[in-house]
């Protein structure tokens, strides 16, 4: 298992990945934080990770940097992400989240309905909070039913910035439109 720190401007995104057959697969993406803090978290979460960083290749670094910058990217989801550790419900929620188009948002409750679990908005929120693939699985596009942000692992300011980079306007009433 390997890690890579992807520089995007002044920020750093962490990536843990491994080989699956002849292809690299992402295990987890860490949203921007101080690189030393990120490496410490990676080592804590993945004790078996190689101690030296290694690039994943295949354009994945550019893809993730582009997503963070709000650019539209083409992603072959199933071959890029290791989703085997997810529960069936979490996988279903994340696959639905992946379908939210750039520049769009969906409420936790609407996402629950799309998975066939009408009353599972809180469970959807827990899946979003544990999303191992932020940016690729755009959990920042999931907001509260009242139009407010809800939560985000990188903080609400980062969630707001990611949405605004994708062209989603934030009103003065603290709601997205």
N, C-alpha and C positions, 0 to 999 in steps of 0.2 A: 504494500500500500504506500502511496506517495502523497505529497502535498505540494502545492504551488501557491505563491503569493502573486496575484495579478495586480499590477499598478494601473490605476485609472486616474490620471491627473495626480493629485496629491494624496489620493486615497488608495487603500489596499483591500482587495477581496481575496479571501482564502478559498482554497479548493482542495478537497481530498478526493483522490481517485485511485483506481486500480485497473489492472488488465482483466478483462473478461474475454477469454479466447484470444483473438488477435486485435481486439478493440479496447480502447480505454473507456471506462465508465465512471461517471461521477458518483461518489458516495455522499458528499455533502458540500454545500457552498456556505461560506461564512461572509456575512455582510460586513462592510467596511468598519474597521476599528484600528487601533494602533497595531502595527505588525507584530511586535513582541507579545502583546496580549493575545493576538490571534494565534500565534504559534503555540503559546502556552495552552490555549483552549483546544487546539488541534491535538496536541500531545496528550492532553487529559482525556479527550473524547475518543482518540484513536491511538492507544499506547503502542500498537504495532507499526505505526507509520514510520517510514524511512526518515532518518534524522536529517538528511540533506534534501532540499527542495528539488523537484524534477518537473519539467514542463510536460503537460499532457499532449500537446501537439494537435494536429488535425484542425487547426483554426478555432479550437475551443476557447482559448484565451481572448481572441478578438470578439467572438460571439458574446461571451459574458461581459466584457468591457462595453460592447455596443449596447447590450440590454440595460446595463447600469446607466448609460448615457441617454437612454430613451429611444434608441434607434430600433427600427423594425428589423428583425432577424428571422431567418428560416432555420427551424430546429427539427432534427429528426429525433423526437422525444424518446422513443422506445430503445433506440440503440445507444443513446447518450447517458441515460440515467439508470442507476441501479435501484429499481423499485421493489426488489425482492423482499426487503426487510419491512415493508409497509403492510398494515392490515388491509384486508379487502376494502373496507369502508374508506380508509385513508387514501388508498390508490384511486378509488372511484372519485373521491372529492378532488384529489389533485389532478386527475385527468380532466375533470370538468373545469377546474380552475385554469388549466392550460389553454382551454378553448376561449377564454375571455379575450376578446381582441384588444390589441394595443389601442389605447385611447378610449377604452370602455371600462365600466365598473359594474359589479354585481353585488348585491347584499348577501350577507351570510345566510339569511332565510331563503332568498331566491336560489342560492347555490345548493342549499339543503334540498329544496324542491326538485332541482335538476338531477339530484342523485337518487330521487325516489323516497327520500326521508323528510317529509314535510315539516316535522317538528324537531329537526335536528340542527337548528342554527348554532346552538352552543357547541355541539359536537364538531360542526364544521369549523367553528372558531378555534377549537383545540387542534384540529388538523392543520389549520393555517399557522398556528403558533409553533407547531412542530415540523413544519415544512422543511425538509432537508435541502430543497433545491430552489431557494428564493431567486428571483430574477428570471430563471428559466420557467419555473412554475410561478406565475405572477400573483402571488398572494397579496401583494400591495394593491391589486385591483379589486379586492374584496373589502367592502365597507359596510357600515351599519345601515339598517333599513331607513333610518332617519336622515341619511346622507352624510353623517359624520364619519370620521376616519375609522374608528374602532382601534384595534391594536396593530402592532407591527414589531417584529424582532429587532429591527434596526432603529426603532424609535419613530414617533409620529412625524417628526420633521423630515426624516428620510423618506417615509411613506408619501408625504405630501410632495416632496421634491421629485420622487420617481413618477408620480401621477402627473405632475405639471410638465415634466420632460416629455411625457407622452401626449400632451395637449389637453389634459383634463383640467378644467378651470375650477378654482376654489373660490367660493363666494365669500363676501364679508360676513356672512352668517355662519361661517365655519362649516359649510357644506359643499360637496362636489356636485357639479351639474354636468 
